[in-house]
């Protein structure tokens, strides 16, 4: 499943960690609405889950006041694959009634089938793209996946021409030589932009009860020679697609693109891990299908919303203690983070 890329910043000052630990504003909520996935990605274990659980719309009503009190402005539906949810319209309508914008994180395999619902309910769609056709289908281990995404994007745009549809590529061993080709493929599929991030190798996120052992990490990580190839490909991308970077078809700046190669060098022990700028635990939260609430994708849960309100957990003792003690620059999890959120308030 793709990760949430940095939300487009508005005008104004960055929401940086402050002295107070209780949140009075939390503009972003990531909600994992379905436990399973319809891809079999080599860099993710979510599809291995045997359960097929989903968020029940009836359980959301207790959080209505919390969404208002916390000033939630954007809800990101993730998973698993959120388009597997069998009551998606009711789920979306609940948030739209609160005047909350909806973003969909998806593999794209069901865009064609559910184009009407996607075009009706969502303000933005973010699709996982792992490379040009052959590379993407090989990583996803779903025959015809790339073409199906293209058909789905076209179907959604036919019903809602103005909807923003972007894509995200997770860089790893299988696709590190194809960044430029991936940009070309994204343009061919009529995405509005493309974003890149390094594969997560060291966290317990994405259905990993334990951190991957070394041999599993090596299937996704890059060797020293492969990192050199990636470095050259990124530099080529910056030069050849400079216009794309300036007009933001490529979401990352040259500095952020270069940080991808840095992450793999850190993993090899060539350089010390360095935390990216991030304020995610102060502006957002991630709620799992079982109600567990995380400060971000990678940190452990600080509570559960199944028997409490969202506001009670976000500002509960465990969550406040976590935020008070978190030093992003020094925290081991933050120092290895591949997907930071540095949100600016309008």
C-alpha positions in Angstrom: 0.0 0.0 0.0 1.3 3.4 -0.8 2.1 5.9 1.9 0.7 9.3 2.2 3.0 11.8 0.4 3.5 15.2 1.9 0.2 17.1 1.7 0.5 20.2 -0.5 1.3 23.0 1.9 -0.8 26.1 2.2 0.5 29.6 2.8 1.6 30.2 6.4 4.0 29.0 9.0 4.9 25.4 9.6 3.1 23.6 12.4 6.1 22.7 14.4 6.2 20.8 17.7 5.4 23.1 20.6 5.5 23.0 24.3 1.9 21.9 24.7 1.2 18.2 24.2 -2.6 18.4 23.9 -3.7 18.9 20.3 -6.3 21.6 19.6 -5.9 21.1 15.8 -5.3 17.9 13.8 -6.0 18.7 10.2 -5.2 15.2 8.7 -6.6 11.8 9.6 -5.4 8.6 7.8 -8.0 5.9 8.2 -7.2 2.3 7.2 -10.7 1.2 6.2 -10.0 -2.4 5.0 -7.5 -4.9 6.2 -6.6 -6.7 3.0 -5.2 -5.8 -0.4 -5.7 -7.0 -4.0 -2.0 -6.7 -4.9 0.8 -9.0 -3.9 3.6 -6.5 -3.7 7.1 -7.8 -3.0 7.9 -4.9 -0.6 4.7 -5.2 1.5 3.1 -7.9 3.7 -0.4 -6.5 4.0 -1.8 -8.9 1.3 -0.7 -11.8 3.5 -3.4 -11.1 6.1 -6.0 -13.9 6.3 -8.7 -11.6 7.8 -10.9 -9.3 5.7 -12.0 -6.7 8.2 -13.3 -3.3 7.5 -14.2 -0.1 9.4 -17.9 -0.1 10.2 -19.7 3.1 9.2 -21.9 2.8 12.3 -18.8 3.0 14.5 -17.8 6.4 13.1 -20.7 8.3 14.6 -19.0 8.5 18.1 -16.2 10.4 16.5 -18.4 13.1 14.9 -17.7 15.7 17.6 -14.0 14.8 17.7 -13.6 15.5 14.0 -15.1 18.9 14.6 -13.3 19.7 17.8 -9.9 18.7 16.3 -10.5 20.6 13.1 -10.0 17.6 10.8 -10.0 18.9 7.3 -8.8 15.9 5.3 -9.4 12.2 5.7 -7.2 9.8 3.8 -8.7 6.4 3.1 -6.1 3.7 3.1 -5.7 0.1 3.9 -5.1 -2.5 2.6 -7.2 -1.5 -0.4 -10.0 0.9 0.6 -11.9 0.2 -2.6 -12.5 -3.4 -1.2 -14.8 -1.8 1.4 -18.4 -3.0 0.6 -20.1 0.2 1.9 -17.8 2.8 0.5 -20.6 5.4 -0.4 -21.9 5.4 3.2 -18.3 5.7 4.5 -17.6 8.7 2.3 -20.9 10.4 2.9 -20.2 10.4 6.6 -17.1 12.5 6.1 -18.6 14.7 3.4 -21.4 15.6 5.9 -18.7 17.0 8.1 -17.3 19.1 5.2 -14.1 17.0 5.2 -12.1 16.5 2.0 -11.4 12.9 1.0 -8.2 11.4 -0.5 -8.0 7.9 -1.7 -4.8 5.8 -1.5 -5.2 2.8 -3.8 -3.5 0.2 -5.9 -5.7 1.3 -8.8 -6.9 -2.1 -9.6 -10.6 -1.3 -8.8 -10.7 2.2 -10.2 -12.4 1.0 -13.4 -15.0 -1.0 -11.5 -15.7 1.8 -9.0 -15.1 4.8 -11.2 -18.5 6.3 -10.5 -18.0 6.2 -6.7 -14.4 7.5 -6.9 -15.3 10.4 -9.1 -18.3 11.3 -7.0 -16.7 11.2 -3.5 -13.0 11.9 -3.7 -11.1 15.2 -4.1 -7.8 13.4 -4.8 -6.7 9.9 -5.7 -3.1 8.6 -5.1 -2.3 5.5 -7.1 0.7 3.1 -6.5 2.8 2.9 -9.7 6.1 0.9 -9.4 7.5 1.5 -12.9 6.6 1.0 -16.6 4.3 -1.8 -17.5 6.5 -4.9 -17.2 8.3 -3.6 -14.0 5.0 -2.6 -12.3 3.2 -5.9 -13.0 6.3 -7.8 -11.8 6.5 -6.0 -8.5 2.8 -6.1 -7.9 2.6 -9.8 -9.1 -0.7 -9.1 -10.8 -0.9 -9.7 -14.5 -2.3 -6.8 -16.4 -2.2 -4.5 -13.4 -0.6 -1.6 -15.2 -3.2 -1.6 -18.1 -6.0 -1.9 -15.6 -4.8 1.2 -13.8 -4.7 3.1 -17.1 -8.3 2.1 -17.9 -9.4 3.0 -14.3 -7.8 6.5 -14.5 -9.4 7.1 -17.8 -12.8 6.0 -16.5 -12.6 8.3 -13.5 -11.5 11.3 -15.6 -14.4 10.6 -18.0 -16.8 11.2 -15.1 -14.9 13.9 -13.3 -12.4 15.6 -15.5 -11.1 18.0 -12.8 -10.3 15.4 -10.2 -6.7 15.3 -9.1 -5.1 11.9 -9.7 -1.5 11.4 -8.8 0.8 8.5 -8.4 3.5 7.3 -6.0 6.5 5.1 -6.7 8.3 3.1 -4.0 12.0 2.8 -5.0 13.6 -0.5 -4.4 15.9 -3.2 -6.0 13.4 -4.2 -8.7 12.8 -0.7 -10.1 15.8 1.5 -9.1 17.0 1.7 -12.7 13.7 2.9 -14.1 12.9 6.2 -12.6 12.9 8.1 -15.8 10.8 5.4 -17.6 8.4 5.6 -14.7 7.9 9.3 -15.1 7.2 8.7 -18.8 4.7 6.0 -18.0 3.0 8.3 -15.4 2.6 11.0 -18.1 1.2 8.4 -20.5 -1.5 7.4 -18.0 -2.4 11.0 -17.5 -1.5 11.4 -13.9 -1.2 14.9 -12.6 2.1 14.3 -10.8 4.4 11.6 -9.6 6.1 11.2 -6.2 9.0 8.9 -5.2 10.1 7.4 -1.8 12.5 4.8 -0.7 11.2 1.4 0.4 10.7 1.0 4.1 13.1 -1.8 5.3 13.3 -1.5 9.1 9.9 -0.7 10.6 7.0 -2.9 11.9 4.5 -1.1 9.6 2.6 -2.8 6.8 1.6 -6.0 8.6 5.1 -6.9 9.9 4.7 -8.2 13.4 8.5 -8.2 13.6 11.1 -6.2 11.7 12.1 -8.0 8.5 15.2 -10.3 9.0 18.3 -9.4 7.0 17.7 -11.8 4.2 14.2 -10.4 3.6 15.5 -6.8 3.7 18.2 -7.7 1.1 15.5 -8.7 -1.4 14.3 -5.0 -1.4 17.4 -3.1 -0.4 20.1 -2.0 -2.8 23.7 -3.1 -2.8 26.5 -0.5 -2.9 26.8 -0.8 -6.7 23.0 -0.5 -7.1 23.0 2.6 -4.9 25.6 4.1 -7.3 23.3 3.3 -10.2 20.3 4.8 -8.4 22.4 7.9 -7.7 23.2 8.3 -11.3 19.6 7.7 -12.3 18.4 10.4 -9.9 20.9 12.9 -11.2 19.8 12.0 -14.8 16.2 12.5 -13.7 16.9 15.9 -12.3 18.7 17.0 -15.4 16.4 15.5 -18.0 13.1 16.3 -16.2 14.1 19.7 -14.7 11.0 21.2 -16.2 8.8 18.5 -14.6 10.4 19.3 -11.2 9.8 23.0 -11.7 6.2 22.6 -12.7 5.8 19.9 -9.9 4.9 17.0 -12.1 7.7 15.4 -10.1 6.6 16.3 -6.6 10.0 16.1 -5.0 12.7 18.8 -5.2 16.2 17.7 -6.3 17.2 17.6 -2.6 14.3 15.2 -1.7 15.1 13.0 -4.7 18.7 12.7 -3.6 17.5 11.8 -0.1 16.2 8.5 -1.6 19.7 7.3 -2.4 20.8 8.5 1.0 18.3 6.2 2.7 19.8 3.1 1.0 23.3 4.3 1.9 22.3 4.6 5.5 20.9 1.1 5.4 24.3 -0.1 4.1 26.1 1.7 7.0 27.9 4.0 4.6 26.5 7.1 6.4 24.6 7.9 9.6 20.8 7.9 9.5 19.3 11.4 9.5 15.7 12.3 10.3 13.8 14.3 7.6 11.8 17.4 8.6 8.5 16.1 10.0 5.6 17.2 12.2 3.2 14.3 11.6 2.5 13.4 15.2 1.3 17.0 15.8 -0.9 17.4 12.8 -2.2 13.9 11.9 -2.9 10.4 13.2 -3.3 7.0 11.6 -6.2 4.8 12.7 -6.0 1.0 11.9 -8.9 -1.2 11.0 -8.9 -2.6 14.6 -9.1 1.0 16.0 -5.5 1.2 17.0 -4.3 4.8 16.7 -0.7 5.6 15.7 1.0 9.0 15.7 2.2 8.1 12.2 2.6 5.0 10.0 5.8 3.9 11.7 5.4 4.6 15.5 3.6 2.1 17.7 -0.1 2.7 18.7 -0.8 5.0 21.6 -4.4 3.9 22.1 -7.6 2.5 20.5 -10.7 4.4 19.3 -13.1 1.4 19.4 -14.3 2.2 22.9 -13.2 5.8 23.1 -13.6 8.9 21.0 -10.9 10.0 18.6 -10.3 13.1 20.7 -9.9 11.1 23.9 -7.2 8.9 22.4 -5.4 11.7 20.5 -5.2 13.7 23.7 -5.0 10.7 26.1 -2.2 10.2 28.5 -0.2 7.9 26.3 -0.4 10.1 23.2 0.5 13.2 25.1 3.4 11.5 26.8 4.6 10.3 23.4 4.5 13.8 21.8 6.2 15.3 24.9 9.1 12.9 24.7 9.5 12.7 20.9 12.7 14.3 19.6 12.4 13.8 15.8 16.0 14.5 15.2 17.2 11.8 17.6 14.4 9.2 17.6 15.7 5.9 15.9 12.4 5.4 14.1 12.3 8.9 12.8 15.9 8.7 11.7 15.1 5.8 9.4 11.8 7.2 8.1 11.2 7.1 4.4 8.0 9.1 4.3 7.8 12.2 6.4 4.9 14.7 6.6 5.9 18.3 7.0 2.5 20.1 7.0 1.9 23.8 6.7 -1.3 25.4 7.9 -3.1 27.8 5.5 
